[in-house]
Amino acid sequence: ILFNGVWFPSSDPHVALQPLRSCYGAYEFHSVVNPVQLRYGEVHNKMQPLAKLPAHVVDRYADSKKIMAVTGFDLDMVRIGANGSESPVALNDHYLHHYILMFGEADGIHKMLDVASSDASFARMLTGCHAMIGAGVHSFLDRLRLEVPQQRNQQSNRFHIFGSAAGAEYRDNPQRFDAPFRWLIRQPQVWAPTLHIINTKSSAEAGVEGTAAWSPLIECPCTPQRKINVSAGTIDGRAADPPIHCSPEFAATGNPSCHLATYQGGWRCCEDKMFLIDTAKECANPDCSEKPVDEVHMKFTFFYEDAQPGARQMEGAACCDVTSVTQGDENIEYDVPVCLQGTAPEECRHIAESVQPLAFFDGHPKSPLSSYRDSDLVDLVFAAPHLHLAGISIELIDHLTNKTICEVHRTANNSGGIAYGHGATPGNEDGYLVGLTPCHWGGAEAPRFRRDHPMRTRAVYNASLGHTGVMSLWLMQVSAAADPDFLV
């Protein structure tokens, strides 16, 4: 683990160290997770083992007299030399498809994981696509509140999933939360990331977006090795995970991603230990064991403070995914079919729209035990856009007033909130989408809505080339506006 610029081989180097002061919160700490080891074309897509938080963090909040308030976090992908030196890893070397962070109190997280071990559907809500908005945590915390209603406040502060689907944009995607809104955790003890990483190093092929090259592996093509059985609904003998399911409205567009029979690439062909290359042509052995194994690490920096009077808990929003029209995500991904030959370049666009309720409330399969009603109020406090390569713009629109709440768009100088690389250094990889700018609001500015308030997402992609497995999401946090259990 790296701490304060020093590499420690020990599993817990923090015991004798004091917390660092931070300009983003009162304190910060750094952790480098277990190494990810991959061959060219191979996928890592799973949750890392639970790891202990630094001892000084655990001790500070052990007696519950203070509550941890996470104010933000950063991440990077690095290689670590034998002497502890770090070097950042480029997207055309190893591509971060997405990450999810689980963070909180050990007993509650273990209890939740025990439930997931015997409930495959619930497990997908924790580590699959629905984890991007914390649907599983929402459901489990609702269950705990019903079991011990007199400790409703404590249950809400036990653990959280955050970080969500942000991927390639991770170096230019600031995760900072304005006061009084925080991730509040009563007794932080453990954490674990889910990491989806693709080894794209030494890719001999390349797609072309304009004049810039990029690895085709980042779009997770279904290779000839994938055994897709449409009648059985399986890929490699297992049910497609997450299940392929678009909203009726999105499915009506005929998008190939909505049906296994026409599925060409994306998350379902990009699971842990799968290869995204034709191994029969590119490898001597079926498992490509002759290819060298590379090793990278994800490095996280967390910023936090002691919760201040009036601090308010955040929760993941139920919106937005353009393949859904209800609470939470549906298919998550979709294809951008190439536009018809002869289409003018300025008209060669793929546009997707959907309308969803802003926040979770009772009466829905993803929040069946929620104590919130559709008319309860929330403040929108953070909205991070998520697009893939070829994304041109995405808007978050109040469907009732038609007012744009947040939007980003591509410009030549990267000034519109979407950044594409123009160089060779990590964070500026030529042709790759390398940055997306979130919107965020403090207590006085945060817009307030009913939980069932309809929000519209409109996403535009360049369709001069076809793309598989793209996403158009808003990864958002809200805060209950009139719930004293979420106040400090």
ZAMARGU-4260 file (C-alpha; in steps of 0.2 Angstrom, whole numbers, plus 5000, padded with zeros to 4 digits):
<rodrens>
0) 5000/5000/5000 | 5006/5017/4996 | 5005/5030/5010 | 5011/5048/5009 | 5022/5044/4995
5) 5030/5028/5003 | 5027/5010/4997 | 5024/4998/5011 | 5024/4979/5008 | 5014/4976/5024
10) 4996/4972/5023 | 4992/4986/5035 | 5006/4999/5035 | 4995/5013/5043 | 4995/5008/5061
15) 5009/5020/5067 | 5005/5034/5055 | 4994/5049/5057 | 4981/5055/5045 | 4986/5068/5032
20) 4979/5085/5031 | 4970/5089/5015 | 4964/5104/5006 | 4948/5094/5000 | 4943/5089/5018
25) 4951/5089/5035 | 4961/5073/5031 | 4965/5061/5017 | 4972/5044/5015 | 4979/5034/5001
30) 4977/5015/4996 | 4983/5005/4982 | 4973/4989/4980 | 4978/4971/4975 | 4987/4970/4959
35) 4977/4966/4943 | 4986/4954/4932 | 4981/4951/4914 | 4987/4945/4897 | 4984/4955/4881
40) 4965/4955/4877 | 4960/4948/4894 | 4947/4956/4906 | 4947/4958/4924 | 4929/4961/4931
45) 4925/4957/4949 | 4925/4964/4966 | 4942/4964/4976 | 4942/4956/4993 | 4937/4967/5008
50) 4952/4976/5015 | 4954/4985/5031 | 4954/5004/5031 | 4970/5012/5039 | 4970/5010/5058
55) 4970/5028/5062 | 4954/5030/5052 | 4945/5015/5061 | 4951/5021/5078 | 4945/5039/5075
60) 4927/5034/5073 | 4927/5018/5083 | 4917/5025/5097 | 4904/5033/5086 | 4906/5050/5095
65) 4912/5056/5078 | 4905/5052/5061 | 4916/5051/5045 | 4911/5062/5031 | 4918/5058/5014
70) 4920/5074/5004 | 4928/5067/4989 | 4940/5055/4981 | 4953/5053/4967 | 4960/5037/4958
75) 4973/5033/4946 | 4980/5017/4937 | 4999/5014/4940 | 5013/5002/4938 | 5024/5000/4953
80) 5042/4997/4952 | 5053/4986/4963 | 5059/5002/4972 | 5041/5008/4975 | 5041/5021/4961
85) 5025/5024/4952 | 5021/5027/4933 | 5004/5030/4927 | 4996/5018/4914 | 4988/5024/4898
90) 4971/5019/4892 | 4979/5011/4876 | 4989/5000/4888 | 4976/4995/4901 | 4958/5002/4899
95) 4947/5006/4915 | 4930/5002/4909 | 4922/5006/4926 | 4924/5005/4945 | 4912/5004/4960
100) 4917/5007/4978 | 4910/4999/4993 | 4915/5007/5010 | 4909/5006/5027 | 4906/4996/5043
105) 4912/4978/5043 | 4898/4969/5051 | 4884/4977/5040 | 4894/4974/5024 | 4898/4956/5028
110) 4879/4953/5032 | 4875/4960/5015 | 4888/4950/5006 | 4881/4934/5015 | 4864/4938/5008
115) 4871/4940/4991 | 4880/4923/4992 | 4863/4914/4992 | 4854/4927/4980 | 4861/4929/4963
120) 4849/4943/4958 | 4854/4953/4974 | 4872/4949/4970 | 4870/4957/4953 | 4864/4973/4962
125) 4880/4974/4972 | 4893/4971/4959 | 4884/4971/4942 | 4877/4986/4932 | 4864/4990/4946
130) 4878/4993/4958 | 4881/5009/4948 | 4867/5018/4957 | 4868/5008/4973 | 4852/4999/4970
135) 4857/4984/4980 | 4863/4995/4995 | 4847/5004/4994 | 4837/4988/4995 | 4847/4981/5010
140) 4847/4997/5020 | 4829/4997/5018 | 4828/4980/5025 | 4839/4984/5040 | 4828/5000/5044
145) 4813/4988/5045 | 4822/4976/5056 | 4828/4989/5068 | 4816/5004/5066 | 4822/5013/5082
150) 4840/5013/5074 | 4835/5020/5057 | 4848/5034/5057 | 4862/5022/5062 | 4857/5009/5048
155) 4858/5023/5035 | 4876/5027/5040 | 4883/5010/5040 | 4890/5008/5022 | 4888/5015/5005
160) 4892/5011/4987 | 4899/5025/4977 | 4911/5029/4962 | 4899/5021/4950 | 4901/5018/4932
165) 4914/5031/4929 | 4928/5023/4918 | 4940/5030/4905 | 4936/5048/4911 | 4943/5044/4928
170) 4958/5056/4928 | 4947/5071/4923 | 4931/5068/4932 | 4931/5077/4949 | 4922/5068/4963
175) 4920/5082/4975 | 4904/5085/4986 | 4899/5103/4992 | 4894/5106/5010 | 4883/5101/5018
180) 4882/5085/5007 | 4893/5071/5012 | 4894/5052/5012 | 4892/5049/5031 | 4898/5033/5038
185) 4896/5030/5057 | 4910/5017/5060 | 4921/5015/5044 | 4931/4999/5045 | 4933/4991/5028
190) 4931/4994/5009 | 4932/4985/4992 | 4932/4991/4974 | 4924/4982/4960 | 4936/4985/4945
195) 4933/4982/4926 | 4949/4983/4917 | 4955/4977/4900 | 4973/4974/4894 | 4974/4984/4878
200) 4992/4984/4877 | 5000/4979/4860 | 4984/4979/4851 | 4988/4977/4833 | 4971/4982/4826
205) 4964/5000/4829 | 4948/5008/4825 | 4948/5026/4819 | 4938/5040/4826 | 4942/5055/4815
210) 4961/5053/4813 | 4965/5046/4830 | 4968/5027/4833 | 4960/5018/4848 | 4959/5000/4853
215) 4944/4990/4847 | 4945/4980/4863 | 4937/4994/4873 | 4920/4991/4865 | 4920/4973/4872
220) 4917/4963/4855 | 4909/4946/4856 | 4923/4935/4849 | 4921/4918/4840 | 4925/4910/4857
225) 4909/4916/4865 | 4895/4903/4864 | 4879/4912/4862 | 4863/4901/4863 | 4848/4912/4859
230) 4835/4899/4863 | 4843/4896/4880 | 4847/4914/4883 | 4865/4910/4888 | 4882/4916/4884
235) 4895/4902/4887 | 4882/4892/4895 | 4877/4905/4908 | 4862/4917/4908 | 4868/4934/4901
240) 4874/4944/4916 | 4867/4957/4919 | 4851/4951/4910 | 4848/4959/4893 | 4833/4970/4896
245) 4829/4987/4888 | 4814/4997/4892 | 4799/4994/4879 | 4802/5011/4872 | 4821/5009/4869
250) 4818/4991/4863 | 4806/4998/4850 | 4820/5007/4841 | 4827/4991/4836 | 4844/4993/4844
255) 4854/4977/4843 | 4859/4977/4861 | 4841/4974/4867 | 4841/4956/4861 | 4853/4942/4863
260) 4850/4936/4845 | 4858/4953/4839 | 4870/4956/4853 | 4887/4960/4845 | 4897/4967/4860
265) 4897/4975/4876 | 4897/4971/4895 | 4890/4953/4893 | 4905/4948/4882 | 4917/4957/4894
270) 4916/4947/4910 | 4930/4942/4921 | 4944/4931/4913 | 4936/4932/4896 | 4947/4937/4881
275) 4942/4951/4868 | 4953/4944/4855 | 4950/4929/4843 | 4961/4917/4853 | 4961/4904/4839
280) 4970/4916/4828 | 4981/4927/4840 | 4986/4914/4853 | 4996/4897/4852 | 4986/4890/4867
285) 4967/4892/4870 | 4970/4901/4886 | 4984/4912/4878 | 4996/4906/4892 | 5011/4909/4881
290) 5007/4928/4882 | 5016/4938/4896 | 5006/4943/4911 | 5006/4962/4915 | 5002/4969/4932
295) 4994/4986/4936 | 4987/4994/4952 | 4972/5005/4955 | 4977/5019/4968 | 4964/5028/4978
300) 4964/5044/4988 | 4950/5048/5000 | 4946/5065/5007 | 4936/5066/5023 | 4932/5076/5038
305) 4923/5074/5055 | 4904/5077/5051 | 4899/5095/5055 | 4883/5100/5062 | 4870/5100/5048
310) 4879/5088/5037 | 4867/5079/5026 | 4868/5061/5020 | 4868/5058/5001 | 4861/5043/4992
315) 4862/5037/4974 | 4848/5043/4963 | 4836/5032/4953 | 4840/5041/4937 | 4847/5041/4923
320) 4850/5028/4910 | 4843/5030/4892 | 4838/5012/4891 | 4827/5014/4906 | 4810/5023/4909
325) 4808/5018/4928 | 4818/5018/4944 | 4836/5013/4941 | 4845/5006/4926 | 4839/4993/4913
330) 4851/4987/4899 | 4864/5000/4904 | 4872/4999/4887 | 4867/5000/4869 | 4874/5000/4851
335) 4877/5015/4840 | 4874/5008/4822 | 4884/5016/4808 | 4874/5029/4799 | 4868/5026/4781
340) 4881/5029/4767 | 4880/5046/4760 | 4874/5054/4776 | 4881/5072/4778 | 4894/5072/4792
345) 4885/5085/4802 | 4869/5074/4802 | 4878/5057/4806 | 4872/5056/4823 | 4864/5044/4835
350) 4852/5051/4847 | 4844/5042/4862 | 4832/5050/4875 | 4822/5043/4890 | 4812/5050/4905
355) 4814/5043/4923 | 4809/5047/4941 | 4824/5056/4950 | 4825/5046/4966 | 4820/5029/4973
360) 4803/5027/4982 | 4791/5013/4988 | 4782/5002/4976 | 4795/4997/4964 | 4805/4981/4963
365) 4822/4990/4965 | 4815/4998/4981 | 4801/4987/4988 | 4804/4991/5006 | 4807/5009/5005
370) 4799/5020/5018 | 4800/5035/5005 | 4785/5041/4996 | 4784/5047/4978 | 4780/5065/4985
375) 4794/5066/4997 | 4807/5079/4993 | 4826/5078/4988 | 4839/5090/4984 | 4850/5086/4969
380) 4868/5088/4974 | 4879/5079/4961 | 4877/5074/4943 | 4891/5066/4934 | 4889/5062/4915
385) 4895/5046/4908 | 4898/5043/4890 | 4909/5031/4880 | 4920/5034/4865 | 4911/5044/4851
390) 4900/5053/4863 | 4896/5071/4858 | 4884/5077/4871 | 4873/5072/4885 | 4859/5083/4894
395) 4850/5082/4910 | 4833/5090/4908 | 4818/5094/4919 | 4805/5085/4909 | 4791/5096/4916
400) 4799/5113/4913 | 4811/5109/4899 | 4825/5117/4908 | 4842/5110/4906 | 4850/5106/4923
405) 4867/5100/4918 | 4875/5096/4901 | 4892/5093/4893 | 4897/5093/4875 | 4912/5090/4864
410) 4922/5105/4858 | 4939/5106/4848 | 4947/5113/4864 | 4939/5102/4877 | 4930/5117/4885
415) 4912/5110/4884 | 4914/5097/4898 | 4919/5082/4887 | 4938/5080/4884 | 4946/5070/4871
420) 4964/5066/4870 | 4977/5074/4858 | 4993/5066/4864 | 5002/5051/4870 | 5003/5054/4889
425) 4991/5046/4902 | 4976/5057/4903 | 4978/5064/4886 | 4978/5048/4875 | 4975/5052/4857
430) 4957/5049/4851 | 4951/5042/4868 | 4937/5051/4878 | 4948/5056/4894 | 4937/5068/4904
435) 4919/5072/4909 | 4914/5086/4920 | 4901/5084/4934 | 4889/5097/4940 | 4888/5099/4959
440) 4878/5110/4971 | 4879/5116/4989 | 4865/5118/5001 | 4859/5135/4995 | 4860/5131/4977
445) 4854/5113/4976 | 4838/5111/4966 | 4824/5102/4975 | 4811/5090/4968 | 4799/5077/4972
450) 4806/5059/4972 | 4795/5055/4957 | 4800/5071/4947 | 4803/5066/4929 | 4820/5069/4922
455) 4824/5068/4904 | 4841/5062/4897 | 4846/5066/4879 | 4863/5058/4873 | 4871/5061/4856
460) 4884/5050/4848 | 4895/5052/4832 | 4888/5038/4821 | 4901/5039/4807 | 4907/5022/4813
465) 4897/5009/4822 | 4900/5006/4841 | 4895/4992/4853 | 4892/4993/4872 | 4891/5012/4874
470) 4883/5020/4889 | 4873/5036/4892 | 4871/5038/4910 | 4869/5052/4924 | 4878/5046/4940
475) 4869/5056/4953 | 4867/5059/4971 | 4852/5066/4980 | 4849/5070/4998 | 4833/5069/5007
480) 4826/5086/5010 | 4815/5083/5026 | 4822/5068/5035 | 4831/5072/5051 | 4838/5054/5052
485) 4850/5060/5038 | 4856/5075/5048 | 4871/5076/5060
</rodrens>
